[in-house]
């Protein structure tokens, strides 16, 4: 995108050329335990809480043949997190 601006004389230089590239990490992502997730959501500020909850449960998906099991698992985790 910045190169496009340079070619069209909209920019004098590409500012991204000064940015060092990040090395890709070739390892599986970490997964929160229910207790870790509970602590994270409890500590989250109200504005960010919905986004964290969505990101935490997005991999569960819906519409797959095992969606009932996934929804039941999600409900269990939510009860663990928000139950008194």
MMTF fields as JSON, N, C-alpha, C and O atoms, coordinates in Angstrom:
{
  "mmtfVersion": "1.0.0",
  "mmtfProducer": "UNKNOWN",
  "numBonds": 335,
  "numAtoms": 336,
  "numGroups": 84,
  "numChains": 1,
  "numModels": 1,
  "chainsPerModel": [1],
  "groupsPerChain": [84],
  "chainIdList": ["A"],
  "bondAtomList": [4, 2, 8, 6, 12, 10, 16, 14, 20, 18, 24, 22, 28, 26, 32, 30, 36, 34, 40, 38, 44, 42, 48, 46, 52, 50, 56, 54, 60, 58, 64, 62, 68, 66, 72, 70, 76, 74, 80, 78, 84, 82, 88, 86, 92, 90, 96, 94, 100, 98, 104, 102, 108, 106, 112, 110, 116, 114, 120, 118, 124, 122, 128, 126, 132, 130, 136, 134, 140, 138, 144, 142, 148, 146, 152, 150, 156, 154, 160, 158, 164, 162, 168, 166, 172, 170, 176, 174, 180, 178, 184, 182, 188, 186, 192, 190, 196, 194, 200, 198, 204, 202, 208, 206, 212, 210, 216, 214, 220, 218, 224, 222, 228, 226, 232, 230, 236, 234, 240, 238, 244, 242, 248, 246, 252, 250, 256, 254, 260, 258, 264, 262, 268, 266, 272, 270, 276, 274, 280, 278, 284, 282, 288, 286, 292, 290, 296, 294, 300, 298, 304, 302, 308, 306, 312, 310, 316, 314, 320, 318, 324, 322, 328, 326, 332, 330],
  "bondOrderList": [1, 1, 1, 1, 1, 1, 1, 1, 1, 1, 1, 1, 1, 1, 1, 1, 1, 1, 1, 1, 1, 1, 1, 1, 1, 1, 1, 1, 1, 1, 1, 1, 1, 1, 1, 1, 1, 1, 1, 1, 1, 1, 1, 1, 1, 1, 1, 1, 1, 1, 1, 1, 1, 1, 1, 1, 1, 1, 1, 1, 1, 1, 1, 1, 1, 1, 1, 1, 1, 1, 1, 1, 1, 1, 1, 1, 1, 1, 1, 1, 1, 1, 1],
  "groupList": [{"groupName": "UNK", "atomNameList": ["N", "CA", "C", "O"], "elementList": ["N", "C", "C", "O"], "formalChargeList": [0, 0, 0, 0], "bondAtomList": [1, 0, 2, 1, 3, 2], "bondOrderList": [1, 1, 2], "singleLetterCode": "X", "chemCompType": "L-PEPTIDE LINKING"}],
  "groupTypeList": [0, 0, 0, 0, 0, 0, 0, 0, 0, 0, 0, 0, 0, 0, 0, 0, 0, 0, 0, 0, 0, 0, 0, 0, 0, 0, 0, 0, 0, 0, 0, 0, 0, 0, 0, 0, 0, 0, 0, 0, 0, 0, 0, 0, 0, 0, 0, 0, 0, 0, 0, 0, 0, 0, 0, 0, 0, 0, 0, 0, 0, 0, 0, 0, 0, 0, 0, 0, 0, 0, 0, 0, 0, 0, 0, 0, 0, 0, 0, 0, 0, 0, 0, 0],
  "groupIdList": [1, 2, 3, 4, 5, 6, 7, 8, 9, 10, 11, 12, 13, 14, 15, 16, 17, 18, 19, 20, 21, 22, 23, 24, 25, 26, 27, 28, 29, 30, 31, 32, 33, 34, 35, 36, 37, 38, 39, 40, 41, 42, 43, 44, 45, 46, 47, 48, 49, 50, 51, 52, 53, 54, 55, 56, 57, 58, 59, 60, 61, 62, 63, 64, 65, 66, 67, 68, 69, 70, 71, 72, 73, 74, 75, 76, 77, 78, 79, 80, 81, 82, 83, 84],
  "secStructList": [7, 2, 2, 2, 2, 2, 2, 6, 6, 1, 7, 1, 1, 7, 4, 4, 4, 4, 1, 7, 7, 7, 7, 7, 7, 7, 1, 7, 7, 7, 7, 7, 7, 2, 2, 2, 2, 2, 2, 2, 2, 2, 2, 1, 7, 2, 2, 2, 2, 2, 2, 2, 2, 2, 2, 2, 2, 2, 6, 6, 7, 1, 1, 1, 6, 6, 2, 2, 2, 2, 2, 2, 2, 2, 2, 2, 2, 2, 2, 2, 2, 2, 7, 7],
  "xCoordList": [0.819, 0.0, 0.875, 0.606, 1.915, 2.783, 3.584, 3.849, 3.973, 4.689, 3.807, 4.303, 2.535, 1.589, 1.644, 1.665, 1.668, 1.751, 3.059, 3.078, 4.158, 5.46, 5.446, 5.893, 4.938, 4.886, 4.023, 4.298, 2.988, 2.085, 2.534, 1.819, 3.712, 4.278, 3.401, 3.404, 2.646, 1.852, 2.68, 2.402, 3.713, 4.643, 6.065, 6.364, 6.941, 8.335, 9.094, 10.072, 8.638, 9.273, 8.274, 7.236, 8.611, 7.786, 8.214, 9.325, 7.373, 7.763, 7.94, 8.597, 7.371, 7.473, 8.851, 9.176, 9.647, 10.992, 11.87, 12.841, 11.547, 12.325, 11.92, 12.598, 10.837, 10.332, 10.999, 11.04, 11.525, 12.147, 11.067, 10.034, 11.319, 10.356, 10.406, 11.465, 9.254, 9.148, 9.361, 8.845, 10.121, 10.338, 9.105, 8.558, 8.683, 7.533, 7.922, 9.008, 7.05, 7.273, 6.52, 5.312, 7.242, 6.631, 6.353, 7.017, 5.36, 4.93, 3.433, 2.892, 2.771, 1.319, 0.975, 1.757, -0.181, -0.579, -0.887, -1.294, -0.69, -1.058, -2.564, -3.244, -3.076, -4.517, -4.742, -4.119, -5.642, -5.958, -6.705, -7.541, -6.396, -7.228, -8.483, -8.479, -9.547, -10.746, -10.445, -11.01, -9.57, -9.234, -8.468, -8.728, -7.534, -6.797, -7.75, -7.654, -8.663, -9.623, -10.539, -10.873, -10.937, -11.77, -11.045, -11.634, -9.772, -8.991, -8.853, -8.966, -8.609, -8.464, -9.744, -9.706, -10.864, -12.137, -12.56, -13.177, -12.23, -12.554, -11.723, -12.199, -10.488, -9.596, -9.802, -9.307, -10.522, -10.685, -11.572, -12.562, -11.199, -12.009, -13.292, -13.291, -14.358, -15.669, -15.705, -16.432, -14.921, -14.946, -14.342, -14.767, -13.358, -12.657, -13.235, -12.965, -14.019, -14.556, -15.308, -15.049, -16.227, -16.924, -15.979, -16.156, -14.983, -14.038, -13.219, -12.977, -12.791, -12.034, -12.886, -12.412, -14.13, -15.013, -15.238, -15.21, -15.459, -15.668, -14.423, -14.518, -13.253, -12.009, -11.745, -11.234, -12.092, -11.846, -12.689, -12.24, -13.912, -14.815, -15.012, -15.719, -14.406, -14.546, -14.109, -14.771, -13.022, -12.617, -13.64, -13.573, -14.587, -15.587, -16.497, -16.972, -16.733, -17.525, -18.962, -19.339, -19.742, -21.113, -21.412, -20.727, -22.412, -22.815, -22.12, -22.414, -21.223, -20.581, -21.413, -22.294, -21.124, -21.939, -21.836, -22.741, -20.739, -20.597, -20.901, -20.434, -21.682, -21.949, -22.711, -22.531, -23.549, -24.265, -23.286, -23.414, -22.302, -21.281, -20.486, -20.205, -20.123, -19.333, -20.116, -19.563, -21.405, -22.219, -22.35, -22.329, -22.483, -22.56, -21.252, -21.268, -20.118, -18.818, -18.692, -18.201, -19.129, -19.093, -19.946, -19.526, -21.142, -22.02, -21.362, -21.441, -20.714, -20.019, -18.923, -18.781, -18.147, -17.068, -17.649, -17.143, -18.709, -19.335, -19.882, -19.758, -20.483, -20.98, -19.833, -19.957, -18.737, -17.561, -17.042, -16.636, -17.059, -16.511, -17.429, -16.973, -18.72, -19.632, -20.507, -21.263, -20.424, -21.223, -20.64, -19.423, -21.5, -21.009, -20.247, -19.773],
  "yCoordList": [-1.171, 0.0, 1.251, 2.191, 1.275, 2.444, 2.56, 3.666, 1.421, 1.458, 2.075, 2.784, 1.811, 2.41, 3.933, 4.645, 4.421, 5.855, 6.452, 7.57, 5.713, 6.186, 6.244, 7.23, 5.198, 5.166, 6.291, 6.803, 6.675, 7.731, 9.117, 10.101, 9.196, 10.449, 11.072, 12.287, 10.213, 10.686, 10.674, 11.411, 9.809, 9.702, 9.838, 9.43, 10.414, 10.531, 9.223, 8.939, 8.43, 7.138, 6.213, 6.648, 4.942, 3.932, 3.849, 3.395, 4.272, 4.241, 2.826, 2.638, 1.845, 0.462, -0.148, -1.19, 0.476, -0.051, 0.026, -0.722, 0.913, 1.075, 0.073, -0.039, -0.642, -1.587, -2.94, -3.485, -3.476, -4.803, -5.872, -5.777, -6.881, -7.979, -8.86, -9.071, -9.36, -10.253, -11.673, -12.074, -12.426, -13.833, -14.638, -14.47, -15.499, -16.365, -17.44, -18.014, -17.703, -18.738, -19.981, -19.941, -21.073, -22.312, -23.239, -24.26, -22.864, -23.717, -23.526, -22.482, -24.503, -24.383, -23.277, -22.995, -22.66, -21.592, -22.154, -23.308, -21.334, -21.736, -21.69, -20.895, -22.526, -22.571, -22.365, -23.023, -21.442, -21.182, -22.355, -22.984, -22.64, -23.575, -22.805, -21.574, -23.495, -22.771, -21.817, -20.725, -22.216, -21.355, -20.105, -19.009, -20.261, -19.107, -18.151, -16.934, -18.71, -17.889, -17.148, -15.983, -17.818, -17.189, -15.985, -14.913, -16.159, -15.057, -13.901, -12.736, -14.229, -13.195, -12.392, -11.161, -13.067, -12.373, -11.586, -10.527, -12.097, -11.367, -10.084, -9.074, -10.131, -8.974, -7.967, -6.842, -8.356, -7.5, -6.302, -6.411, -5.166, -3.95, -4.168, -4.892, -3.556, -3.756, -3.53, -4.224, -2.559, -2.262, -3.369, -3.58, -4.082, -5.106, -6.501, -7.428, -6.647, -7.967, -8.664, -9.843, -8.003, -8.704, -9.209, -10.312, -8.403, -8.822, -10.021, -10.941, -10.022, -11.17, -12.433, -13.511, -12.302, -13.46, -14.027, -15.243, -13.155, -13.618, -14.318, -15.387, -13.724, -14.334, -15.669, -16.605, -15.748, -16.982, -18.136, -19.282, -17.828, -18.895, -19.019, -19.921, -18.137, -18.193, -19.527, -20.014, -20.145, -21.427, -22.539, -23.547, -22.373, -23.42, -23.566, -24.661, -22.465, -22.514, -22.966, -23.378, -22.881, -23.393, -23.939, -23.607, -24.76, -25.289, -26.584, -27.151, -27.056, -28.335, -29.448, -29.189, -30.665, -31.773, -31.927, -32.471, -31.451, -31.556, -30.235, -30.001, -29.363, -28.044, -28.131, -27.272, -29.137, -29.279, -29.527, -28.951, -30.393, -30.656, -29.39, -29.083, -28.655, -27.437, -26.388, -25.714, -26.256, -25.291, -25.694, -24.837, -26.987, -27.46, -27.185, -26.805, -27.373, -27.082, -25.591, -25.206, -24.758, -23.313, -22.912, -22.102, -23.479, -23.167, -23.549, -22.803, -24.71, -25.143, -24.183, -23.881, -23.702, -22.758, -21.432, -20.842, -20.959, -19.71, -19.817, -18.88, -20.942, -21.135, -21.149, -20.601, -21.761, -21.789, -20.376, -20.031, -19.562, -18.211, -17.271, -16.515, -17.315, -16.306, -16.779, -15.982, -18.039, -18.522, -17.981, -17.852, -17.672, -17.143, -18.186, -17.901],
  "zCoordList": [0.0, 0.0, 0.0, -0.748, 0.826, 0.85, -0.439, -0.91, -1.014, -2.292, -3.38, -4.256, -3.324, -4.26, -4.138, -5.141, -2.9, -2.671, -3.161, -3.676, -3.005, -3.494, -5.018, -5.605, -5.66, -7.128, -7.69, -8.775, -6.962, -7.43, -6.958, -7.154, -6.338, -5.81, -4.726, -4.527, -4.026, -2.899, -1.615, -0.669, -1.606, -0.479, -1.003, -2.125, -0.185, -0.609, -0.383, -1.074, 0.588, 0.878, 1.566, 2.066, 1.577, 2.233, 3.695, 3.969, 4.65, 6.06, 6.606, 7.63, 5.946, 6.427, 6.174, 6.742, 5.344, 5.09, 6.328, 6.441, 7.256, 8.478, 9.565, 10.587, 9.354, 10.35, 10.167, 9.065, 11.275, 11.218, 11.144, 11.806, 10.337, 10.217, 11.463, 12.053, 11.843, 12.991, 12.513, 11.47, 13.279, 12.926, 13.318, 14.408, 12.43, 12.705, 13.705, 13.622, 14.63, 15.634, 15.185, 14.952, 15.068, 14.594, 15.771, 15.948, 16.571, 17.67, 17.857, 17.494, 18.41, 18.572, 19.571, 20.479, 19.408, 20.339, 21.714, 21.852, 22.718, 24.068, 24.238, 23.59, 25.095, 25.342, 26.829, 27.662, 27.152, 28.55, 29.169, 28.522, 30.422, 31.184, 31.591, 31.563, 31.966, 32.424, 33.585, 33.647, 34.494, 35.632, 35.18, 35.677, 34.25, 33.723, 33.004, 33.16, 32.222, 31.501, 32.473, 32.255, 33.526, 34.551, 35.152, 35.296, 35.503, 36.082, 35.096, 35.476, 33.835, 32.811, 32.655, 32.642, 32.537, 32.336, 33.573, 33.456, 34.749, 35.979, 36.096, 36.615, 35.614, 35.714, 34.587, 34.665, 33.551, 32.376, 32.685, 33.409, 32.127, 32.234, 31.437, 30.442, 31.862, 31.239, 29.743, 29.032, 29.242, 27.812, 26.971, 25.836, 27.506, 26.733, 26.976, 26.214, 28.023, 28.385, 27.256, 27.016, 26.548, 25.459, 24.364, 23.847, 24.016, 22.977, 23.435, 22.653, 24.69, 25.208, 25.224, 24.862, 25.638, 25.684, 24.289, 24.098, 23.322, 21.943, 21.425, 20.822, 21.655, 21.191, 21.886, 21.272, 23.157, 23.901, 23.379, 23.355, 22.963, 22.569, 21.068, 20.618, 20.282, 18.824, 18.228, 17.311, 18.705, 18.108, 18.276, 17.573, 19.196, 19.393, 18.186, 17.883, 17.504, 16.281, 16.505, 17.603, 15.46, 15.468, 14.091, 13.123, 13.998, 12.71, 12.33, 11.277, 13.145, 12.867, 13.501, 14.321, 13.117, 13.626, 15.135, 15.769, 15.714, 17.166, 17.861, 18.975, 17.211, 17.777, 19.098, 19.962, 19.273, 20.541, 21.675, 22.755, 21.424, 22.439, 22.727, 23.886, 21.68, 21.85, 22.637, 23.505, 22.328, 23.065, 24.524, 25.408, 24.786, 26.168, 26.902, 28.072, 26.223, 26.826, 27.116, 28.177, 26.19, 26.379, 27.575, 28.401, 27.665, 28.78, 30.102, 31.078, 30.134, 31.329, 31.748, 32.933, 30.789, 31.082, 31.56, 32.515, 30.904, 31.338, 32.745, 33.533, 33.068, 34.433, 35.434, 36.53, 35.069, 35.945, 36.183, 37.292, 35.126, 35.22, 35.983, 36.84, 35.676, 36.212, 37.369, 37.925, 37.74, 38.858, 40.174, 40.31, 41.122, 42.415, 43.209, 44.309]
}
